Amino acid sequence: MHCVGAAASSAAELAWILDLLVQTARYAEPALDELDRTLLPGVMALRPKVMDRFASLFKDELRGCPELLITAAMGGCLGDQEPRRLFGWLSTLPKKTPVEPELLTERGPSRRPLRRRLALLDTDIRVRRAYRNIVAGVWELAGPAWQRRGRGVAARASADWNRRLKSTTTTSALMHVMPPRHPLTRWEQPDVGALFRRRPNFALVPVYFCMSGGQVADLGDHLHIGVPASALEPARRTRDAAFVADRLRNLAEPTRVHILIHLMSAPSGVMDVTRALGMTQPTVSEHVRVLAAAGLVRRVRRGGRPVYAASTQSLERLLEDARATLVRWG
């Protein structure tokens, strides 16, 4: 495993913002609202128009815009701190047919629609230029904030990461320094090891507009790993407090935890839990609904009938996310 370097990237900044603008996952709107109130005022107003234009281009169910990082890498401009070359690259079709990417970091169902997007961008000049116009419109808002403060913050973070990564030579060591809620922390350790055996080289990119979480993308010859450029922005105190409180509130009700403990040892239907714990059916149904929405229980089939089972992995991830979020302020 080898880090080829940590450096700022305007394309990574654009990929992060655009992903939030078109993302349909639950986290997107609160994250975008927070970005609007702190680092990038006005970005929320872009969402309806950008979502409509994006949907008309691709007409698929793929969440976010994972294609931008890959497209920028194909044009050799992912490492640029200004997007001028990226816009130029998106103004003409590639002269050579790009190699079909493996997309090791994408979940199986996402790979086919993502390959379709990439193929469309590589063959249809109207789509490619319309896509360029969307990206350029986002930069019209983000560019001044990037020049004013973001570029400097990302550059300082890059220098810090370059020092830190000199002693980070194993996947376990890398996972230890990943920020809370980074996509890589959602992976099982054997899967992380397998990924880095296939892609031993990686570039780390501090992303100024990334308030939490991060990026991971398979670029063929190496991995792109985007992380928040500043983990301790003052605005993040409120965000982190809300995040921890929101995650732990699912475990703040004793009856709900009692049901969760029961389902950890004995996957059951709602009526089974009702009888076993002496509770009413509406009470059990409501608590199971909350636990399922939080990902702490899932519906499975046992003996030909549907039952609910606790997800130990999701519970551990919830507790670790809360712990890591709190301790980074120490």
C-alpha positions as a Markdown table, in Angstrom:
| # | Residue | x | y | z |
|---|---|---|---|---|
| 1 | Met | 0.0 | 0.0 | 0.0 |
| 2 | His | 1.5 | 3.4 | -1.0 |
| 3 | Cys | 0.2 | 6.9 | -0.9 |
| 4 | Val | 1.2 | 8.8 | -4.1 |
| 5 | Gly | 0.6 | 12.1 | -2.3 |
| 6 | Ala | -2.0 | 14.3 | -0.7 |
| 7 | Ala | -3.1 | 17.4 | -2.6 |
| 8 | Ala | -6.0 | 19.7 | -3.2 |
| 9 | Ser | -8.3 | 19.2 | -6.2 |
| 10 | Ser | -10.9 | 21.5 | -7.6 |
| 11 | Ala | -12.6 | 18.5 | -9.4 |
| 12 | Ala | -12.9 | 16.7 | -6.1 |
| 13 | Glu | -14.6 | 19.8 | -4.6 |
| 14 | Leu | -17.0 | 20.0 | -7.5 |
| 15 | Ala | -17.7 | 16.3 | -7.3 |
| 16 | Trp | -18.6 | 16.6 | -3.6 |
| 17 | Ile | -20.9 | 19.6 | -4.1 |
| 18 | Leu | -22.6 | 18.2 | -7.2 |
| 19 | Asp | -23.1 | 14.9 | -5.5 |
| 20 | Leu | -24.9 | 16.6 | -2.6 |
| 21 | Leu | -27.0 | 18.6 | -5.1 |
| 22 | Val | -28.3 | 15.5 | -7.0 |
| 23 | Gln | -28.1 | 12.9 | -4.2 |
| 24 | Thr | -31.4 | 11.4 | -3.1 |
| 25 | Ala | -30.1 | 9.7 | 0.1 |
| 26 | Arg | -31.4 | 11.0 | 3.4 |
| 27 | Tyr | -28.2 | 12.7 | 4.4 |
| 28 | Ala | -27.9 | 14.9 | 1.4 |
| 29 | Glu | -30.4 | 17.7 | 2.2 |
| 30 | Pro | -29.3 | 18.3 | 5.8 |
| 31 | Ala | -25.7 | 18.2 | 4.6 |
| 32 | Leu | -26.4 | 20.7 | 1.8 |
| 33 | Asp | -28.4 | 22.9 | 4.2 |
| 34 | Glu | -25.4 | 23.0 | 6.6 |
| 35 | Leu | -23.0 | 23.8 | 3.7 |
| 36 | Asp | -25.4 | 26.6 | 2.7 |
| 37 | Arg | -25.4 | 28.1 | 6.2 |
| 38 | Thr | -21.6 | 27.9 | 6.6 |
| 39 | Leu | -19.0 | 27.6 | 3.8 |
| 40 | Leu | -21.1 | 28.1 | 0.7 |
| 41 | Pro | -24.2 | 30.4 | 1.1 |
| 42 | Gly | -26.6 | 30.0 | -1.8 |
| 43 | Val | -25.8 | 26.4 | -2.7 |
| 44 | Met | -29.2 | 25.1 | -1.6 |
| 45 | Ala | -31.0 | 27.3 | -4.1 |
| 46 | Leu | -29.1 | 25.5 | -6.9 |
| 47 | Arg | -30.6 | 22.1 | -6.0 |
| 48 | Pro | -34.0 | 22.1 | -7.9 |
| 49 | Lys | -32.5 | 23.3 | -11.1 |
| 50 | Val | -29.4 | 21.1 | -11.0 |
| 51 | Met | -31.5 | 18.0 | -10.1 |
| 52 | Asp | -33.8 | 18.6 | -13.0 |
| 53 | Arg | -31.0 | 19.1 | -15.5 |
| 54 | Phe | -29.1 | 16.1 | -14.2 |
| 55 | Ala | -32.2 | 13.9 | -14.4 |
| 56 | Ser | -32.9 | 15.0 | -18.0 |
| 57 | Leu | -29.3 | 14.1 | -19.0 |
| 58 | Phe | -29.0 | 10.6 | -17.6 |
| 59 | Lys | -32.6 | 9.3 | -16.9 |
| 60 | Asp | -31.4 | 6.6 | -14.4 |
| 61 | Glu | -31.8 | 5.8 | -10.8 |
| 62 | Leu | -28.1 | 6.1 | -9.9 |
| 63 | Arg | -27.6 | 8.2 | -6.8 |
| 64 | Gly | -25.2 | 11.1 | -6.8 |
| 65 | Cys | -22.6 | 11.8 | -9.5 |
| 66 | Pro | -19.7 | 9.2 | -9.1 |
| 67 | Glu | -18.8 | 9.8 | -12.8 |
| 68 | Leu | -17.2 | 13.2 | -12.3 |
| 69 | Leu | -14.1 | 12.0 | -10.4 |
| 70 | Ile | -13.6 | 9.2 | -13.0 |
| 71 | Thr | -14.1 | 11.6 | -15.9 |
| 72 | Ala | -11.7 | 14.2 | -14.5 |
| 73 | Ala | -9.1 | 11.4 | -14.0 |
| 74 | Met | -9.5 | 10.3 | -17.6 |
| 75 | Gly | -8.7 | 13.8 | -18.7 |
| 76 | Gly | -5.6 | 14.0 | -16.4 |
| 77 | Cys | -7.1 | 17.0 | -14.6 |
| 78 | Leu | -8.2 | 15.5 | -11.3 |
| 79 | Gly | -5.1 | 16.9 | -9.5 |
| 80 | Asp | -5.7 | 20.5 | -10.8 |
| 81 | Gln | -6.4 | 23.1 | -8.2 |
| 82 | Glu | -8.5 | 25.2 | -10.7 |
| 83 | Pro | -11.0 | 23.6 | -13.1 |
| 84 | Arg | -10.0 | 25.4 | -16.3 |
| 85 | Arg | -8.6 | 22.2 | -17.9 |
| 86 | Leu | -11.6 | 20.2 | -16.6 |
| 87 | Phe | -14.0 | 22.5 | -18.4 |
| 88 | Gly | -11.9 | 22.2 | -21.6 |
| 89 | Trp | -11.8 | 18.4 | -21.3 |
| 90 | Leu | -15.6 | 18.3 | -21.0 |
| 91 | Ser | -16.0 | 20.5 | -24.1 |
| 92 | Thr | -14.7 | 17.9 | -26.6 |
| 93 | Leu | -15.0 | 14.1 | -26.9 |
| 94 | Pro | -12.0 | 12.0 | -26.0 |
| 95 | Lys | -9.8 | 11.1 | -29.0 |
| 96 | Lys | -9.3 | 7.6 | -27.7 |
| 97 | Thr | -11.9 | 5.1 | -26.5 |
| 98 | Pro | -11.5 | 4.9 | -22.8 |
| 99 | Val | -10.9 | 1.6 | -21.1 |
| 100 | Glu | -14.0 | 0.3 | -19.3 |
| 101 | Pro | -13.4 | 0.9 | -15.6 |
| 102 | Glu | -13.6 | -1.9 | -13.1 |
| 103 | Leu | -15.3 | 0.4 | -10.5 |
| 104 | Leu | -14.1 | -1.7 | -7.5 |
| 105 | Thr | -15.4 | 0.8 | -5.0 |
| 106 | Glu | -18.9 | 0.8 | -6.4 |
| 107 | Arg | -21.6 | -1.5 | -5.2 |
| 108 | Gly | -22.6 | -4.1 | -7.8 |
| 109 | Pro | -26.0 | -2.6 | -8.7 |
| 110 | Ser | -24.4 | 0.8 | -9.3 |
| 111 | Arg | -21.8 | -0.3 | -11.8 |
| 112 | Arg | -24.0 | -0.8 | -14.8 |
| 113 | Pro | -25.7 | 2.6 | -14.7 |
| 114 | Leu | -22.4 | 4.3 | -13.9 |
| 115 | Arg | -20.8 | 2.7 | -16.9 |
| 116 | Arg | -23.7 | 3.9 | -19.0 |
| 117 | Arg | -23.2 | 7.5 | -17.8 |
| 118 | Leu | -19.5 | 7.3 | -18.6 |
| 119 | Ala | -20.2 | 5.9 | -22.0 |
| 120 | Leu | -22.7 | 8.6 | -22.8 |
| 121 | Leu | -20.3 | 11.3 | -21.7 |
| 122 | Asp | -17.6 | 9.8 | -23.9 |
| 123 | Thr | -19.8 | 9.5 | -27.1 |
| 124 | Asp | -22.4 | 12.2 | -27.1 |
| 125 | Ile | -21.0 | 15.7 | -27.4 |
| 126 | Arg | -24.3 | 17.3 | -26.6 |
| 127 | Val | -24.6 | 15.4 | -23.3 |
| 128 | Arg | -20.9 | 16.1 | -22.5 |
| 129 | Arg | -21.3 | 19.8 | -23.0 |
| 130 | Ala | -24.6 | 20.0 | -21.1 |
| 131 | Tyr | -22.8 | 18.2 | -18.3 |
| 132 | Arg | -19.9 | 20.7 | -18.5 |
| 133 | Asn | -22.4 | 23.6 | -18.2 |
| 134 | Ile | -23.9 | 22.1 | -15.0 |
| 135 | Val | -20.5 | 21.7 | -13.5 |
| 136 | Ala | -19.4 | 25.2 | -14.6 |
| 137 | Gly | -22.6 | 26.6 | -13.1 |
| 138 | Val | -21.8 | 25.0 | -9.7 |
| 139 | Trp | -18.2 | 26.4 | -9.8 |
| 140 | Glu | -19.6 | 29.9 | -10.6 |
| 141 | Leu | -20.9 | 29.8 | -7.0 |
| 142 | Ala | -18.1 | 27.8 | -5.4 |
| 143 | Gly | -15.1 | 29.3 | -7.1 |
| 144 | Pro | -14.9 | 32.6 | -5.1 |
| 145 | Ala | -15.2 | 30.7 | -1.8 |
| 146 | Trp | -12.5 | 28.3 | -2.9 |
| 147 | Gln | -10.2 | 31.2 | -3.9 |
| 148 | Arg | -10.9 | 33.2 | -0.8 |
| 149 | Arg | -10.3 | 30.5 | 1.8 |
| 150 | Gly | -10.9 | 26.9 | 0.6 |
| 151 | Arg | -7.7 | 26.5 | -1.4 |
| 152 | Gly | -5.5 | 27.6 | 1.5 |
| 153 | Val | -7.3 | 25.3 | 4.0 |
| 154 | Ala | -7.0 | 22.3 | 1.6 |
| 155 | Ala | -3.3 | 23.1 | 1.0 |
| 156 | Arg | -2.5 | 23.1 | 4.7 |
| 157 | Ala | -4.5 | 19.9 | 5.2 |
| 158 | Ser | -2.5 | 18.3 | 2.4 |
| 159 | Ala | 0.8 | 19.1 | 4.0 |
| 160 | Asp | -0.5 | 17.7 | 7.3 |
| 161 | Trp | -1.7 | 14.5 | 5.6 |
| 162 | Asn | 1.6 | 14.1 | 3.7 |
| 163 | Arg | 3.4 | 14.1 | 7.1 |
| 164 | Arg | 0.9 | 11.8 | 8.7 |
| 165 | Leu | 0.8 | 9.2 | 5.9 |
| 166 | Lys | 4.6 | 8.7 | 6.0 |
| 167 | Ser | 4.1 | 6.3 | 8.8 |
| 168 | Thr | 0.8 | 4.8 | 7.5 |
| 169 | Thr | 1.9 | 1.7 | 5.7 |
| 170 | Thr | -0.9 | -0.8 | 6.4 |
| 171 | Thr | -4.6 | -0.8 | 5.7 |
| 172 | Ser | -5.4 | -1.1 | 9.4 |
| 173 | Ala | -3.3 | 2.0 | 10.1 |
| 174 | Leu | -5.0 | 3.9 | 7.3 |
| 175 | Met | -8.4 | 3.0 | 8.6 |
| 176 | His | -7.4 | 4.2 | 12.0 |
| 177 | Val | -6.7 | 7.7 | 10.7 |
| 178 | Met | -9.8 | 7.9 | 8.5 |
| 179 | Pro | -12.3 | 10.5 | 9.8 |
| 180 | Pro | -15.6 | 9.5 | 11.3 |
| 181 | Arg | -18.3 | 8.5 | 8.8 |
| 182 | His | -15.9 | 8.1 | 5.9 |
| 183 | Pro | -17.2 | 5.6 | 3.3 |
| 184 | Leu | -14.2 | 3.3 | 3.9 |
| 185 | Thr | -15.2 | 2.9 | 7.5 |
| 186 | Arg | -18.4 | 1.3 | 6.3 |
| 187 | Trp | -16.4 | -1.6 | 4.7 |
| 188 | Glu | -15.5 | -4.8 | 6.5 |
| 189 | Gln | -11.8 | -5.1 | 7.2 |
| 190 | Pro | -11.3 | -8.1 | 4.8 |
| 191 | Asp | -13.0 | -6.2 | 2.0 |
| 192 | Val | -10.7 | -3.2 | 2.6 |
| 193 | Gly | -7.7 | -5.5 | 2.5 |
| 194 | Ala | -8.9 | -7.0 | -0.7 |
| 195 | Leu | -9.5 | -3.6 | -2.3 |
| 196 | Phe | -5.9 | -2.4 | -1.5 |
| 197 | Arg | -4.4 | -5.6 | -2.8 |
| 198 | Arg | -6.1 | -4.8 | -6.1 |
| 199 | Arg | -5.3 | -1.1 | -5.9 |
| 200 | Pro | -2.2 | -0.7 | -3.7 |
| 201 | Asn | -1.6 | 3.0 | -4.7 |
| 202 | Phe | -3.9 | 5.8 | -3.5 |
| 203 | Ala | -4.1 | 9.5 | -3.6 |
| 204 | Leu | -5.6 | 11.4 | -0.6 |
| 205 | Val | -7.4 | 14.7 | -1.3 |
| 206 | Pro | -8.6 | 17.0 | 1.5 |
| 207 | Val | -11.9 | 18.5 | 0.3 |
| 208 | Tyr | -12.8 | 21.9 | 1.7 |
| 209 | Phe | -16.5 | 21.8 | 1.1 |
| 210 | Cys | -16.8 | 18.3 | 2.6 |
| 211 | Met | -18.2 | 18.8 | 6.1 |
| 212 | Ser | -18.1 | 15.1 | 7.1 |
| 213 | Gly | -17.8 | 11.7 | 5.5 |
| 214 | Gly | -15.7 | 11.7 | 2.3 |
| 215 | Gln | -15.1 | 10.1 | -1.1 |
| 216 | Val | -13.6 | 6.9 | -2.3 |
| 217 | Ala | -13.3 | 6.1 | -6.0 |
| 218 | Asp | -11.5 | 3.4 | -8.1 |
| 219 | Leu | -9.7 | 5.3 | -10.9 |
| 220 | Gly | -8.1 | 2.2 | -12.4 |
| 221 | Asp | -4.4 | 2.6 | -11.6 |
| 222 | His | -5.1 | 4.0 | -8.1 |
| 223 | Leu | -7.7 | 4.9 | -5.5 |
| 224 | His | -9.0 | 8.4 | -4.9 |
| 225 | Ile | -9.7 | 9.0 | -1.2 |
| 226 | Gly | -11.3 | 12.3 | -0.3 |
| 227 | Val | -11.5 | 13.5 | 3.3 |
| 228 | Pro | -12.7 | 16.7 | 5.0 |
| 229 | Ala | -10.0 | 19.3 | 4.7 |
| 230 | Ser | -10.8 | 20.6 | 8.2 |
| 231 | Ala | -12.2 | 18.3 | 10.9 |
| 232 | Leu | -12.5 | 21.1 | 13.4 |
| 233 | Glu | -14.3 | 23.9 | 11.6 |
| 234 | Pro | -16.3 | 25.9 | 14.3 |
| 235 | Ala | -19.5 | 25.2 | 12.5 |
| 236 | Arg | -18.9 | 21.4 | 12.9 |
| 237 | Arg | -19.4 | 21.6 | 16.7 |
| 238 | Thr | -23.1 | 22.1 | 16.2 |
| 239 | Arg | -23.2 | 19.5 | 13.4 |
| 240 | Asp | -21.4 | 16.9 | 15.4 |
| 241 | Ala | -23.5 | 17.5 | 18.5 |
| 242 | Ala | -26.7 | 17.0 | 16.5 |
| 243 | Phe | -25.2 | 13.9 | 14.7 |
| 244 | Val | -24.3 | 12.2 | 18.0 |
| 245 | Ala | -27.6 | 13.1 | 19.6 |
| 246 | Asp | -29.6 | 11.9 | 16.6 |
| 247 | Arg | -27.8 | 8.6 | 16.3 |
| 248 | Leu | -28.0 | 7.8 | 20.0 |
| 249 | Arg | -31.6 | 8.8 | 20.5 |
| 250 | Asn | -32.5 | 5.5 | 18.8 |
| 251 | Leu | -31.0 | 3.8 | 21.9 |
| 252 | Ala | -32.3 | 6.2 | 24.5 |
| 253 | Glu | -35.6 | 4.5 | 25.0 |
| 254 | Pro | -35.4 | 1.4 | 27.4 |
| 255 | Thr | -38.3 | -0.4 | 25.8 |
| 256 | Arg | -36.7 | -0.1 | 22.4 |
| 257 | Val | -33.3 | -1.4 | 23.7 |
| 258 | His | -35.1 | -4.3 | 25.4 |
| 259 | Ile | -36.7 | -5.2 | 22.0 |
| 260 | Leu | -33.3 | -4.9 | 20.3 |
| 261 | Ile | -31.6 | -7.2 | 22.8 |
| 262 | His | -34.4 | -9.7 | 22.3 |
| 263 | Leu | -33.9 | -9.6 | 18.5 |
| 264 | Met | -30.1 | -10.0 | 18.9 |
| 265 | Ser | -30.6 | -13.4 | 20.5 |
| 266 | Ala | -33.8 | -14.5 | 18.9 |
| 267 | Pro | -34.9 | -13.2 | 15.5 |
| 268 | Ser | -38.7 | -12.9 | 15.8 |
| 269 | Gly | -41.9 | -11.6 | 14.3 |
| 270 | Val | -43.7 | -8.7 | 15.9 |
| 271 | Met | -46.3 | -11.0 | 17.6 |
| 272 | Asp | -43.5 | -13.3 | 18.9 |
| 273 | Val | -41.9 | -10.2 | 20.6 |
| 274 | Thr | -45.2 | -9.1 | 21.9 |
| 275 | Arg | -45.7 | -12.5 | 23.6 |
| 276 | Ala | -42.1 | -12.9 | 24.8 |
| 277 | Leu | -41.8 | -9.5 | 26.4 |
| 278 | Gly | -45.4 | -9.0 | 27.5 |
| 279 | Met | -45.9 | -5.8 | 25.5 |
| 280 | Thr | -48.7 | -4.6 | 23.3 |
| 281 | Gln | -48.5 | -5.1 | 19.6 |
| 282 | Pro | -48.7 | -1.4 | 18.7 |
| 283 | Thr | -45.8 | -0.7 | 21.1 |
| 284 | Val | -43.6 | -3.4 | 19.6 |
| 285 | Ser | -44.5 | -2.4 | 16.0 |
| 286 | Glu | -43.6 | 1.2 | 16.6 |
| 287 | His | -40.2 | 0.4 | 18.2 |
| 288 | Val | -39.4 | -2.1 | 15.5 |
| 289 | Arg | -40.2 | 0.5 | 12.9 |
| 290 | Val | -37.8 | 3.0 | 14.5 |
| 291 | Leu | -35.1 | 0.3 | 14.8 |
| 292 | Ala | -35.5 | -0.7 | 11.2 |
| 293 | Ala | -35.4 | 2.9 | 9.9 |
| 294 | Ala | -32.1 | 3.3 | 11.8 |
| 295 | Gly | -30.7 | 0.1 | 10.2 |
| 296 | Leu | -30.4 | -1.7 | 13.5 |
| 297 | Val | -32.8 | -4.4 | 12.6 |
| 298 | Arg | -33.6 | -5.9 | 9.2 |
| 299 | Arg | -36.4 | -8.1 | 7.9 |
| 300 | Val | -35.3 | -11.7 | 7.0 |
| 301 | Arg | -37.0 | -15.0 | 6.3 |
| 302 | Arg | -36.6 | -17.8 | 8.7 |
| 303 | Gly | -38.5 | -21.1 | 8.4 |
| 304 | Gly | -40.5 | -19.7 | 5.5 |
| 305 | Arg | -41.8 | -16.6 | 7.3 |
| 306 | Pro | -40.6 | -13.0 | 7.7 |
| 307 | Val | -39.0 | -12.1 | 11.0 |
| 308 | Tyr | -36.9 | -9.3 | 12.3 |
| 309 | Ala | -33.2 | -9.8 | 13.2 |
| 310 | Ala | -30.8 | -7.3 | 14.8 |
| 311 | Ser | -27.8 | -6.1 | 12.8 |
| 312 | Thr | -24.8 | -6.4 | 15.0 |
| 313 | Gln | -22.6 | -4.7 | 12.4 |
| 314 | Ser | -25.0 | -1.7 | 12.1 |
| 315 | Leu | -25.1 | -1.4 | 15.9 |
| 316 | Glu | -21.3 | -1.4 | 16.2 |
| 317 | Arg | -21.0 | 1.1 | 13.4 |
| 318 | Leu | -23.5 | 3.5 | 15.1 |
| 319 | Leu | -21.6 | 3.3 | 18.4 |
| 320 | Glu | -18.3 | 3.8 | 16.7 |
| 321 | Asp | -19.5 | 6.7 | 14.7 |
| 322 | Ala | -20.7 | 8.4 | 17.8 |
| 323 | Arg | -17.5 | 7.6 | 19.7 |
| 324 | Ala | -15.2 | 8.8 | 17.0 |
| 325 | Thr | -17.2 | 12.0 | 16.4 |
| 326 | Leu | -16.9 | 12.9 | 20.1 |
| 327 | Val | -13.2 | 12.0 | 20.7 |
| 328 | Arg | -11.8 | 13.9 | 17.8 |
| 329 | Trp | -12.6 | 17.1 | 19.8 |
| 330 | Gly | -10.4 | 16.0 | 22.6 |
